[in-house]
Amino acid sequence: MWLLDKFLKSAIKRGKLIVTDHDGKIYDYGPGPATDAKGAIRITLTHPKAAAHIARYPQLGAGEAFMWGWLVVEPPHDIRDMILFVTENTKSIGDKAIQSQGLLRRAAQKAIAKLDGVNLKSKARKNAEHTYNLTRALYERFLDEDRQYTMAYYRDPSNSLEKAQMDKKAHIAAKLHLQQGKCEGMRVLDIGCGWGGLALYLHKMYGVEVLGVALAPDQIAFCQERAEAEGVADKVKFALMDYRDVEGQFDRITSVGLLEHVGTIHYPQFFRHTHELLKSDGVMFSHCCGRAGPPGFTDAWTRKYIFPGGYIPALSELVTESEKAGWQVMDVEAMRFHYSHTLEEWYNRTVMHREEITAMYDETFYRMWLFYLAGAEQSFRNGTLVNWQIQYVKDRAAIPMTRDYMYEESARLRERGEVPDWRFDPALREAAE
């Protein structure tokens, strides 16, 4: 316990954390009172190895200890409260506080993470299936009704998740510079199309033809079912395909939540190939999680359990590699804190469906999912992660002189869009009863 005790003594400067070790010994940290408006956060370590496992590599060790039941957060608090509390205390010194302790261990983790980012086609498909081929019933219980598994755009933090995701699609569409009534015959490529929401939205709003590609079989099957149900399967098509195998010419290209899975070693290939696919007067839009600081590496817990092969890029990495391929960057927006609100709602919806999710999988999986969502939230709330939205062109004449067109079109789309109800909304269930 001495190593974890040393870490917590140096880290906790506000509030109060009380830890009960497996042998019953109690440790307290922080200057706050043991009881206050919120109460001290109390955790119990149930296994003799828990403290050492956490201390050696806080991100990996704490996640596994919580998954395995070695770390229990006592009511009325939960794992989200604990993670946000600790990272609020440590955010002044950044992620180093919760990364592997020791220069050699940290260097080893960085090297392993680099190797893990080599995503050849066969590995890329395997990684995608690991992440996105979980049962549909899981995703529909914590995502919005359109199943957008990326940051929602909270123009007002009090907006519903469904409203924020609809506003996100309007924001993206506006940056593509599609013009109502002037899109006949235009083709859009949606790389990493998810469950098809953006592709279907673009067709609905503009009448464009869309090809969506992704690597998870169940996602593509669901996309095709949606297109058939909406009677647009001849205009909005989905293929189980690596973006590297796409051929042809497109007027617009979108990639939302895709670059995190490409791997830095493959950025040159991504930007070269998309450059070949886009027409000379076209626009490419990219939305991805990003680092507000310099390049880094993905923590071991996330690589092992959630996004194998994943990496969140710094802006410098994206811009440098795109320039080499001939792209001109016309617009960059750092989306701050929007994802923290999104992840908070995903967490709350997951908790709402604890019984169903544990029945689908088990308690270990449920705790893993809670730790993933809460850990991701802290990275966007207390850490240095943002979302990058970048607009690329081949020819600067492809877009208007000012950004007014973005705001005007986004507002028009928000007025036109219909925000769906979430089928699991407690209010709807209560009204039905």
C-alpha positions as a printed NumPy array, in Angstrom:
array([[  0.   ,   0.   ,   0.   ],
       [  2.967,   2.315,   0.541],
       [  3.368,   3.157,  -3.171],
       [ -0.327,   3.97 ,  -3.666],
       [ -0.29 ,   5.864,  -0.362],
       [  2.641,   7.957,  -1.581],
       [  0.896,   8.739,  -4.879],
       [ -2.397,   9.755,  -3.265],
       [ -0.711,  11.923,  -0.631],
       [  0.968,  13.941,  -3.366],
       [ -2.049,  13.982,  -5.693],
       [ -5.085,  14.809,  -3.535],
       [ -4.996,  18.503,  -2.655],
       [ -8.744,  19.214,  -2.572],
       [-11.687,  17.345,  -1.092],
       [-11.429,  14.092,   0.826],
       [-10.708,  10.523,  -0.263],
       [-10.863,   7.674,   2.262],
       [ -9.366,   4.297,   1.336],
       [ -9.934,   1.072,   3.277],
       [ -7.31 ,  -1.523,   2.4  ],
       [ -8.017,  -5.263,   2.222],
       [ -6.713,  -5.695,   5.782],
       [ -9.118,  -3.13 ,   7.192],
       [ -6.572,  -0.34 ,   7.636],
       [ -7.969,   3.093,   6.752],
       [ -6.1  ,   5.886,   4.956],
       [ -7.442,   9.358,   4.269],
       [ -6.255,  11.961,   1.789],
       [ -6.973,  15.609,   1.146],
       [ -7.77 ,  18.584,   3.382],
       [-11.548,  18.389,   3.072],
       [-13.801,  17.29 ,   5.949],
       [-14.784,  13.64 ,   6.179],
       [-18.384,  14.731,   5.723],
       [-19.552,  17.696,   3.691],
       [-22.323,  18.542,   1.24 ],
       [-21.246,  15.747,  -1.077],
       [-19.482,  13.555,   1.44 ],
       [-15.992,  12.096,   1.24 ],
       [-15.384,   9.57 ,  -1.522],
       [-14.795,   6.202,   0.073],
       [-13.263,   3.209,  -1.669],
       [-12.452,  -0.274,  -0.451],
       [ -9.64 ,  -2.439,  -1.796],
       [-10.76 ,  -6.054,  -1.493],
       [ -7.655,  -7.88 ,  -2.733],
       [ -4.113,  -7.968,  -1.281],
       [ -2.609,  -7.103,  -4.691],
       [ -5.012,  -4.251,  -5.509],
       [ -2.966,  -1.327,  -4.164],
       [  0.256,  -2.35 ,  -5.898],
       [ -1.564,  -3.115,  -9.154],
       [ -3.104,   0.371,  -9.165],
       [  0.041,   2.221,  -8.121],
       [  2.358,   0.764, -10.756],
       [  0.161,   1.859, -13.641],
       [ -2.869,   3.883, -12.433],
       [ -4.824,   3.885, -15.722],
       [ -4.473,   0.163, -16.385],
       [ -4.336,  -0.974, -12.783],
       [ -7.317,   1.04 , -11.547],
       [ -9.41 ,  -0.075, -14.509],
       [ -8.636,  -3.738, -14.006],
       [ -9.045,  -3.515, -10.227],
       [-12.517,  -2.029, -10.701],
       [-13.437,  -4.602, -13.367],
       [-12.329,  -7.499, -11.194],
       [-14.027,  -6.232,  -8.049],
       [-10.721,  -5.467,  -6.312],
       [-11.693,  -1.794,  -6.048],
       [-15.173,  -0.927,  -4.769],
       [-16.516,   2.622,  -4.629],
       [-18.876,   2.919,  -1.702],
       [-22.343,   4.49 ,  -2.159],
       [-23.576,   7.161,  -2.592],
       [-20.625,   7.693,  -4.971],
       [-19.662,   5.597,  -7.991],
       [-16.633,   5.021, -10.21 ],
       [-17.373,   8.153, -12.242],
       [-17.279,  10.274,  -9.087],
       [-13.955,   8.734,  -8.093],
       [-12.314,   9.172, -11.503],
       [-13.45 ,  12.787, -11.872],
       [-12.38 ,  13.543,  -8.299],
       [ -8.867,  12.162,  -8.741],
       [ -8.286,  13.729, -12.164],
       [ -9.656,  17.094, -11.043],
       [ -6.929,  16.971,  -8.397],
       [ -4.183,  15.905, -10.807],
       [ -5.065,  17.876, -13.945],
       [ -2.538,  20.621, -13.189],
       [  0.257,  18.125, -13.887],
       [ -1.538,  16.379, -16.748],
       [ -1.849,  12.716, -17.702],
       [  1.612,  11.825, -16.379],
       [  0.064,  11.563, -12.919],
       [ -2.055,   8.583, -13.954],
       [  0.299,   6.984, -16.468],
       [  2.811,   4.235, -15.85 ],
       [  5.177,   5.169, -13.05 ],
       [  8.89 ,   5.033, -13.848],
       [ 10.832,   6.092, -16.933],
       [ 11.528,   2.583, -18.198],
       [  7.948,   1.404, -17.77 ],
       [  6.603,   4.519, -19.483],
       [  9.075,   4.176, -22.366],
       [  8.096,   0.535, -22.796],
       [  4.399,   1.412, -22.901],
       [  5.05 ,   4.108, -25.506],
       [  6.951,   1.653, -27.721],
       [  4.236,  -0.998, -27.408],
       [  1.569,   1.574, -28.245],
       [  3.446,   2.547, -31.417],
       [  3.603,  -1.071, -32.562],
       [ -0.068,  -1.549, -31.723],
       [ -0.887,   1.319, -34.111],
       [  0.273,  -0.669, -37.154],
       [ -3.139,  -1.479, -38.683],
       [ -2.732,  -3.634, -41.755],
       [ -6.003,  -4.565, -43.448],
       [ -6.523,  -7.866, -41.65 ],
       [ -5.709,  -6.336, -38.272],
       [ -7.849,  -3.26 , -38.946],
       [-10.885,  -5.465, -39.548],
       [-10.199,  -7.511, -36.423],
       [ -9.862,  -4.322, -34.353],
       [-13.101,  -2.92 , -35.779],
       [-14.982,  -6.104, -34.981],
       [-13.637,  -6.06 , -31.407],
       [-15.02 ,  -2.568, -30.882],
       [-18.163,  -2.379, -32.991],
       [-19.475,  -5.926, -33.328],
       [-20.839,  -6.066, -29.794],
       [-24.561,  -6.785, -29.684],
       [-26.802,  -4.099, -31.172],
       [-28.87 ,  -4.121, -28.005],
       [-25.91 ,  -2.75 , -26.027],
       [-25.385,   0.285, -28.24 ],
       [-29.042,   1.211, -28.525],
       [-29.261,   1.36 , -24.738],
       [-26.675,   4.087, -24.277],
       [-26.362,   5.886, -27.639],
       [-28.919,   8.309, -29.054],
       [-31.75 ,   7.014, -31.205],
       [-29.664,   7.496, -34.383],
       [-26.728,   5.576, -32.856],
       [-24.118,   8.282, -33.265],
       [-21.028,   6.839, -31.535],
       [-19.072,  10.111, -31.664],
       [-19.18 ,  13.479, -29.915],
       [-22.537,  15.272, -29.812],
       [-22.62 ,  19.033, -30.41 ],
       [-24.03 ,  20.691, -27.288],
       [-25.009,  24.191, -28.335],
       [-26.738,  24.217, -24.945],
       [-25.549,  21.753, -22.256],
       [-29.173,  21.25 , -21.215],
       [-30.09 ,  19.841, -24.65 ],
       [-31.006,  16.193, -24.939],
       [-28.476,  13.795, -26.443],
       [-30.797,  13.327, -29.425],
       [-30.929,  17.096, -30.013],
       [-27.142,  17.464, -29.623],
       [-26.473,  14.66 , -32.108],
       [-28.892,  16.15 , -34.629],
       [-27.093,  19.493, -34.243],
       [-23.755,  17.695, -34.784],
       [-24.94 ,  16.336, -38.125],
       [-26.103,  19.807, -39.178],
       [-22.725,  21.254, -38.178],
       [-20.887,  18.642, -40.247],
       [-23.133,  18.995, -43.274],
       [-22.637,  22.778, -43.276],
       [-18.863,  22.344, -43.371],
       [-19.153,  20.082, -46.425],
       [-20.533,  23.078, -48.339],
       [-23.411,  21.17 , -49.861],
       [-26.039,  23.538, -51.27 ],
       [-29.727,  22.774, -51.348],
       [-30.985,  22.348, -54.899],
       [-27.471,  22.184, -56.351],
       [-26.467,  18.639, -55.431],
       [-28.018,  16.596, -58.218],
       [-25.696,  13.759, -59.178],
       [-23.178,  14.5  , -56.414],
       [-21.483,  11.553, -54.712],
       [-20.368,  11.476, -51.087],
       [-18.017,   8.933, -49.522],
       [-18.531,   8.343, -45.799],
       [-15.463,   6.525, -44.447],
       [-16.152,   4.744, -41.179],
       [-19.903,   5.201, -41.577],
       [-20.873,   3.714, -38.206],
       [-24.566,   2.816, -38.068],
       [-25.377,   4.932, -41.105],
       [-26.939,   8.003, -39.511],
       [-24.832,  10.662, -41.221],
       [-25.057,   9.047, -44.662],
       [-28.836,   8.829, -44.449],
       [-29.031,  12.401, -43.122],
       [-26.984,  13.822, -46.011],
       [-29.187,  12.082, -48.551],
       [-32.357,  13.241, -46.804],
       [-31.228,  16.863, -46.638],
       [-29.575,  17.189, -50.059],
       [-30.514,  14.217, -52.231],
       [-26.882,  13.233, -52.711],
       [-25.803,   9.67 , -53.372],
       [-23.709,   8.242, -50.55 ],
       [-21.369,   5.286, -50.201],
       [-20.642,   4.369, -46.597],
       [-17.814,   1.961, -45.79 ],
       [-16.817,   0.326, -42.516],
       [-15.175,  -2.878, -41.272],
       [-17.661,  -4.233, -38.708],
       [-20.116,  -6.69 , -40.333],
       [-22.993,  -6.002, -37.943],
       [-22.701,  -2.253, -38.463],
       [-22.903,  -2.603, -42.242],
       [-25.809,  -5.048, -41.982],
       [-27.674,  -2.576, -39.788],
       [-26.899,   0.302, -42.185],
       [-28.264,  -1.683, -45.115],
       [-31.402,  -2.558, -43.15 ],
       [-31.95 ,   1.14 , -42.397],
       [-31.505,   2.16 , -46.038],
       [-33.956,  -0.532, -47.156],
       [-36.499,   0.49 , -44.511],
       [-36.302,   4.12 , -45.634],
       [-36.594,   3.167, -49.304],
       [-33.276,   4.741, -50.295],
       [-31.046,   1.681, -50.735],
       [-30.471,   2.637, -54.378],
       [-29.069,   6.031, -53.349],
       [-27.43 ,   5.325, -49.973],
       [-25.246,   2.255, -50.19 ],
       [-23.091,   0.603, -47.561],
       [-20.19 ,  -1.786, -48.058],
       [-18.056,  -3.923, -45.769],
       [-14.832,  -2.492, -47.109],
       [-11.501,  -1.021, -46.072],
       [-11.239,   2.606, -47.191],
       [ -7.982,   1.635, -48.912],
       [ -9.978,  -0.481, -51.361],
       [-12.439,   2.253, -52.389],
       [-12.166,   3.369, -56.02 ],
       [-13.799,   6.104, -58.09 ],
       [-14.345,   9.845, -57.741],
       [-16.385,  11.677, -55.135],
       [-17.574,  15.256, -54.697],
       [-17.367,  15.124, -50.916],
       [-15.632,  12.864, -48.392],
       [-16.443,  12.592, -44.7  ],
       [-14.709,  10.659, -41.957],
       [-16.185,  10.922, -38.479],
       [-14.451,   9.03 , -35.692],
       [-12.269,   7.219, -38.216],
       [ -8.767,   8.66 , -37.892],
       [ -8.486,   7.381, -34.306],
       [ -8.392,   3.861, -35.809],
       [ -6.087,   4.466, -38.77 ],
       [ -2.745,   4.487, -36.917],
       [ -0.132,   7.21 , -37.359],
       [  2.059,   5.027, -39.553],
       [ -0.838,   4.859, -42.026],
       [ -1.647,   8.59 , -42.129],
       [  0.386,   9.14 , -45.33 ],
       [ -1.578,   6.372, -47.04 ],
       [ -4.913,   7.723, -45.776],
       [ -4.289,  11.258, -46.995],
       [ -2.834,  10.136, -50.332],
       [ -5.706,   7.794, -51.103],
       [ -8.46 ,  10.225, -50.111],
       [ -6.715,  12.893, -52.196],
       [ -6.971,  10.574, -55.203],
       [-10.659,   9.884, -54.503],
       [-11.808,  13.502, -54.253],
       [-12.644,  15.587, -57.313],
       [-10.579,  18.707, -57.907],
       [-13.325,  21.062, -56.678],
       [-14.404,  18.839, -53.798],
       [-14.315,  19.149, -50.015],
       [-13.188,  16.626, -47.428],
       [-14.268,  16.864, -43.801],
       [-12.734,  15.015, -40.861],
       [-13.961,  14.815, -37.269],
       [-11.862,  12.956, -34.718],
       [-10.852,  12.925, -31.086],
       [ -7.633,  14.86 , -30.653],
       [ -4.915,  16.046, -28.318],
       [ -4.754,  19.749, -27.534],
       [ -1.028,  19.349, -26.932],
       [  1.816,  17.433, -28.594],
       [  1.704,  13.824, -29.844],
       [  1.409,  11.121, -27.192],
       [  0.357,   7.485, -26.959],
       [ -2.751,   5.518, -26.06 ],
       [ -2.916,   4.094, -22.549],
       [ -2.642,   0.347, -22.122],
       [ -6.129,  -0.158, -20.646],
       [ -7.907,   1.458, -23.596],
       [ -5.785,  -0.453, -26.131],
       [ -6.36 ,  -3.745, -24.338],
       [-10.072,  -3.57 , -23.61 ],
       [-11.793,  -0.947, -25.776],
       [ -9.95 ,   0.303, -28.888],
       [ -7.103,  -2.029, -29.884],
       [ -4.875,  -0.267, -32.382],
       [ -6.453,   3.089, -31.55 ],
       [ -4.611,   6.399, -31.239],
       [ -5.839,   9.957, -30.638],
       [ -3.777,  12.364, -32.784],
       [ -2.374,  15.805, -32.152],
       [ -3.317,  18.532, -34.629],
       [  0.314,  18.77 , -35.729],
       [  0.268,  15.14 , -36.881],
       [ -2.886,  15.599, -38.956],
       [ -1.839,  18.846, -40.6  ],
       [  1.725,  17.77 , -41.355],
       [  0.73 ,  14.529, -43.037],
       [ -2.177,  16.037, -44.981],
       [  0.055,  18.777, -46.385],
       [  2.498,  16.171, -47.695],
       [ -0.325,  14.569, -49.681],
       [ -1.301,  17.852, -51.331],
       [ -4.234,  18.844, -49.12 ],
       [ -4.908,  22.455, -48.171],
       [ -6.385,  22.925, -44.683],
       [ -9.112,  25.572, -44.899],
       [-10.793,  25.342, -41.501],
       [ -9.962,  23.907, -38.073],
       [-12.28 ,  23.901, -35.08 ],
       [-11.382,  22.585, -31.636],
       [-14.553,  21.232, -30.05 ],
       [-13.99 ,  21.721, -26.327],
       [-15.978,  19.89 , -23.635],
       [-18.745,  18.692, -25.982],
       [-17.559,  15.11 , -25.645],
       [-17.509,  15.288, -21.855],
       [-21.243,  16.089, -21.895],
       [-21.814,  13.292, -24.421],
       [-19.937,  10.727, -22.356],
       [-21.723,  11.769, -19.181],
       [-25.051,  11.016, -20.852],
       [-23.765,   7.707, -22.244],
       [-22.647,   6.786, -18.723],
       [-26.028,   7.669, -17.231],
       [-27.862,   5.634, -19.867],
       [-25.551,   2.671, -19.243],
       [-26.294,   2.807, -15.512],
       [-29.996,   2.988, -16.353],
       [-29.685,  -0.365, -18.149],
       [-27.427,  -2.211, -15.732],
       [-29.686,  -5.257, -15.469],
       [-30.05 ,  -5.676, -19.23 ],
       [-26.335,  -5.193, -19.915],
       [-25.189,  -7.627, -17.238],
       [-27.696, -10.14 , -18.629],
       [-26.189,  -9.684, -22.118],
       [-22.626, -10.044, -20.817],
       [-21.734, -10.088, -17.102],
       [-20.811,  -7.8  , -14.198],
       [-17.17 ,  -7.623, -15.278],
       [-18.143,  -6.306, -18.697],
       [-20.584,  -3.828, -17.162],
       [-17.912,  -2.452, -14.823],
       [-15.436,  -2.321, -17.728],
       [-17.906,  -0.233, -19.746],
       [-18.509,   2.154, -16.849],
       [-14.774,   2.653, -16.368],
       [-14.298,   3.26 , -20.099],
       [-17.015,   5.914, -20.28 ],
       [-16.003,   7.673, -17.063],
       [-12.323,   7.542, -17.952],
       [-13.004,   8.968, -21.393],
       [-15.154,  11.716, -19.896],
       [-12.385,  12.837, -17.561],
       [ -9.969,  13.078, -20.499],
       [-12.246,  15.621, -22.175],
       [-13.347,  17.351, -18.963],
       [-10.16 ,  17.406, -16.856],
       [ -7.527,  16.272, -19.357],
       [ -6.288,  17.726, -22.631],
       [ -8.457,  15.938, -25.18 ],
       [-10.707,  17.785, -27.626],
       [-12.355,  16.96 , -30.945],
       [-10.777,  18.263, -34.13 ],
       [-13.003,  19.192, -37.034],
       [-10.895,  19.885, -40.122],
       [-11.946,  20.925, -43.605],
       [ -9.622,  20.016, -46.491],
       [ -9.692,  21.065, -50.157],
       [ -7.531,  20.677, -53.234],
       [ -8.495,  24.096, -54.563],
       [ -9.159,  27.109, -52.316],
       [-11.873,  28.268, -54.725],
       [-13.994,  25.262, -53.668],
       [-15.458,  27.154, -50.686],
       [-16.773,  30.701, -50.095],
       [-14.607,  33.568, -48.87 ],
       [-16.015,  33.692, -45.336],
       [-17.331,  31.15 , -42.832],
       [-20.828,  32.693, -42.943],
       [-22.039,  29.858, -45.161],
       [-21.339,  27.385, -42.349],
       [-23.412,  29.245, -39.768],
       [-26.246,  29.977, -42.177],
       [-26.526,  26.423, -43.465],
       [-26.198,  24.891, -40.015],
       [-29.063,  27.096, -38.771],
       [-31.209,  26.153, -41.776],
       [-30.617,  22.447, -41.184],
       [-31.363,  22.718, -37.468],
       [-34.71 ,  24.299, -38.292],
       [-35.507,  21.554, -40.766],
       [-34.284,  18.57 , -38.781],
       [-36.676,  16.478, -36.709],
       [-35.222,  15.376, -33.377],
       [-36.229,  11.762, -32.681],
       [-37.386,  10.415, -29.337],
       [-35.134,   7.887, -27.629],
       [-37.069,   4.646, -27.426],
       [-35.789,   3.982, -23.898],
       [-36.612,   7.438, -22.523],
       [-38.168,   6.861, -19.057],
       [-40.652,   9.648, -19.783],
       [-41.953,   7.786, -22.832],
       [-42.223,   4.564, -20.882],
       [-44.078,   6.328, -18.092],
       [-46.478,   7.959, -20.561],
       [-47.161,   4.596, -22.231],
       [-48.008,   3.012, -18.892]])
